[in-house]
Amino acid sequence: MRTLLSATALSLAATALWADPLPSWNTGETKSAIISFVDAVTDPASEDYVTPEDRIAVIDNDGTLWSEQPVYFQLFYSIDMVKKMDPSALTSDALNAAAAEDMEALLATGEEGLMEVVAAAHTDMSVAEFKTKVAEWLEEARHPTTGKRYTDMVFQPMLELLTYLRDEGFATYIVSGGGIDFVRVFSQDVYGVDASQVVGSSLVSEYVVNDGVPMLMKKPDLFFIDDKVGKPVGINHHIGKRPIFAAGNSDGDFEMLEWTTSGDAPGFGLYVHHTDAEREWAYDREGHIGVLNRGLDEGAERGWHFADMAKDWAVVFPASE
């Protein structure tokens, strides 16, 4: 009996030891590279060993952790909020296009028009009120193409990657071009990332006391854009350390990968490459969302890796789909 129990214990231990940390990733170069890197930086006997306090991973949100087509999901939220505004407040082409859900006309207003719509949906309320509105919207809203909740359009392989990194002593941060308060609403429940570990773009907040109640009010002025060259700046401001692992999907993430992989410690750069038109969307060099040119041109020579969605991912969305 003792021998049988010992054999069973050894079998269970071996199973745990060899359990696949990334089961939704197909066997291939990218998966192997991720595991090899994590093994190297977590093995005290390795020359590439990195102490736990310096194992920082930064991962983009839109297009990297969840889908971003046909427009960023935060813009869908903004449009839905503008649709609820009094018609007398629709004083521009951008606001009228958003209220009419005329996406072509809205995109034609350019960055200035989009920012006007976002500001209209995000300001003249407290941060707490804004977060409540976002939480309610995420529960009720559905994607116009898939019919799914937006939080159901997260990428199962990336959820596994976040868990794997944390299991190996990494601190995982979301570094998003999207709004910091928007992402903080769902980061813990969806990604297991605490709100304090979200870095993002932001509008100005103002501290006020109304009827004896202190609150932070969201204002329409831009405070910080966490995109492109802003991402390393945001990382330094919020985290204070250079990461050793970075993942993105567009040229907006290029500088984040560059910063991560140019330090003295080992560094890993990963691009999620949208190549699967059947299960998600296929896009890279053209379009207005998630454009990837410089990353494709320079990534390989910089030693960065690409998660080819069609080839490397056995599934895209969680099994509840």
N, C-alpha and C positions, 0 to 999 in steps of 0.2 A: 504493500500500500504506500509506504514511504517513497519507494522508487517511482511509483506511478504519479504521486503528487509532485515529486521533484521534476519529473519529465514534463508534467503539465505546466508547472511554474516556469520552467525554462522555455517552453513553447510560447507561453503568453508573453514572456519577456522578449523573446525574439520577434514576435509579431509586433509588439510595441516599438521595438528598436527599428524595425524595417518598415513601419507603416509609412505609406506615401503621404508626405505633407501637402502635396498639391495634386489631389486626385482628379481634378477637372482639367488638368494640363496634360496634353498628350506627350508621350515620350519624345524627346527631341533636344536639339542644341540649346534652346532657350531655357527650358525647364532644367536641364543638366547644369547650365551655367549659373542659374539662380541658386540651386542647391549646393553646388561646389563653392560658390562665393560665401554663402552662409556658413557652410562647414568650416571654411578657412578662417573666417573672422571670429568664430566662436570656439575654436580649438586652441586651448592655451599652449599647446605644443607647436602650433603653426607660426611661421614667421610673419603671417598676416593677421595675427590675433589682434582683436580690438576689444578693449575692456567694455563691459556692459554700459557704463555711463556715456560712452561715446558711440554707441550703436544707434544712430539716428537715421530713420527712414522718412523721406518726404514724398508724398504721392499726390498728384493732381486729382481733382474730382471729375469735372466735366469731360467725358470722353475717355477717362482712365478708370474711374471707379463705377460710373454709370453712363448711360447713353447721353448724347447731346444733340441729336437730330430730331426734327429739322432745324430747331433753334435750341439754345440753352434753356433748360427747364425753368430757370429763374425768370426768364423772359415770359414764358407761358404764365407763370404766377403773376407777373406784372400786368400782362394783358388782361387777365381775369379780374384783377383789382381795378384797372382803369374802366373796364366794362361796367362796373358798379358805381362809377362816379356820376355826379349830376351832369347832365349834358351841357350846362352852362360853364362847367369847368374845362370842357374840351376845347381849348383855345389854340390848338396848333394842328398841323397836318399829321404829326406823329401821334398825338393823342386821339385824334379822330380815326386814324387808321387802326390803332390798337383797339379802340372801342368797337370798330366794325369787324375786327378780326381779319383785316386785309393785310396779310403778312407781306405780300409783295410791295404794297405801298409803304408799309412801315419800314421795311428794310431799305427802301429807296430814300428814306430820310437820313440814312447814314448813322454814324456813331452818335452824333449830336441828338438826333431824334430818339434813338434807342435809350440814351442816357436820360432824356426827358421823361420817357415812359417809366423807366426804372425809378427815377426820383419821385414821380407822382405816386407810385405804388409803395414806396418805402419810407416816406417822410411824413411830417406833421403828426407823429404818434410816438409813443414811448417805445423803447426797445422791447420791453415786456409785451406790449400790445402787438407789436410787429411779429414777435415770435409766436404768439397765440394764433394770429392770422395765418402764418405759414403752416403751423401744425394742423390747423383745421383744413387748409387747402390741400395739403399732402394726403390727408385722409380721404377727401372727397373727390379730388380732381383725377382725371384719367388722360393718358396720352392720346392725342388725336389719331395716331396710326395704329398703335398696338392695343389700345383700350386698357392698358395696365395702369396701376398706380405707378407714379414716378419712382417711388422707393422700391418697387418690384423690378425695376429696370437696371438694377445694379449687376455687376459682372461677378458671377460665382467664382471664376478663377482668381479674381483680385481679392475677393473676400477671404479666400483660402490663403492668398499671399500675405494679407494683413495678419491673419491668425498665426501663420507660420513664423513670420518675423517676430511677432510678440512672444511666441513660445520660445524663441531663441534669444530672448533678452533685448530685442530692439524696442525703442520707443517709436511709435508710428504717428506721424503728423500728416494731416491733410493740408496741402498748400494749393489753394484754388484761386483762379481769377474771378470766381464768383464771390458773392457777398459773404463776409465772415459771419454775420448774424443769421443769414439764411441757412448756411451749411451747419451751423452749430445747433440748429433745431433738431436735426436728425442724425448727426454724426455718431452719437453714442449708440442709439438703438439700431442703426443700419450697419455701421462699420465697426462698432466697438471702440471708437476714438472719442475720448472725452472732449468736451467743448473747449477746454483750455489748450488742446493740441490741434486747433484749427487755425490756420493762417489764411487770410483772404482779403479781398478788396473791401473798402468801407467808405461810407459817407461820414460826414462830421456828426458827432454826437455832442449834445450839450447837457450839462448837469443843471437841473432846475429843481426848485421846491414849490410844489403846487398844493395849497391848503395844508401845509405842514408835511407833505409826503415827498421825499426826495425821489427823483427819477431821472433817467437819461432819455432825452428826446432826440429823435433822428431828424437831421436837417438835410436840405437838398444839396449842400456843397460837397464836392468830392474831397475825401481825405487821403486815400491811398489806393493805387491800382496795383494789385498783386499779379502782375503778368509780365512775361519777358524779363527785362532787366530788373523789374520790381521784385521778382520772386527771391533771388538771393538776398536782396535788401530786407524783404519781409521775414525770411528765414533767420537772418542775423538779429533782427529786431525782436522777434518773438521767441526764438529758440536759443540763440547765442552760441551755437556750435555749427561747424560745417557737417552736413550729413555724410553718410557713407553709402547710402542707397537712395536713388531717386527714380521715380517712374512718372511718365507723362504720355501725351499722345499727339502733341502738336508743336509747332515752332514757338508757341507761347511758353513752352516748357524747356526750350533749348538751354537757356542760361542757367536754369536750375540743375539740369543734368551736367552742364559744363562745370559749374561751381562744385557740385558734389564729387565729380571724378577728377578734379585737379588738385586735391589736397595731398598731404603727405601720407595719409592713411589710404588703404585700399578703397576703391570706390566702384560702385555699380550703377550703370545707367540703363534704363529700360524704357522702350517706347511700346505702347499698345498701338498696333497697326490695324486699322479698320478695313478688313479685306473680305468681310462676309455679308454679302448683300441678301442672302437668304435668311439668316438668323438675326441679323442686325442691319448695318449699313456698310457699304463699301465706299471709301473716300480717302483722299490724302492731299494731292497737290492742288486741286481746284475747289472752289466753293467759298463760302463765307463763314463756315464753322469748322474748327479743327484742322486747318490747313497745315500740311506737313511737307515742306520742301527742304529746308536746310537740314532738318533731322535725317531725312532720307539720303541727302547728298553727303553728309559728313559723319553720320552716326557710326557706320561700320569702321571707318578709319580711326575713330576715337575709341573704339573698343566697346561701344554700346550695343545693346541687344534689342531685338524686336520680337514682340509677341504677336505673331501673325494670327489674327483671330480665327480665320478659316482653318488654318493648319495646326495651330498649337493648342486650341481650346476645344475640348471634347463637348462642353456645354458653354453657353453664353450666360443666360440668366439662371437664377436659382430654380430648383426642381419644381417649385410650386407653380411655375408657368404652365 
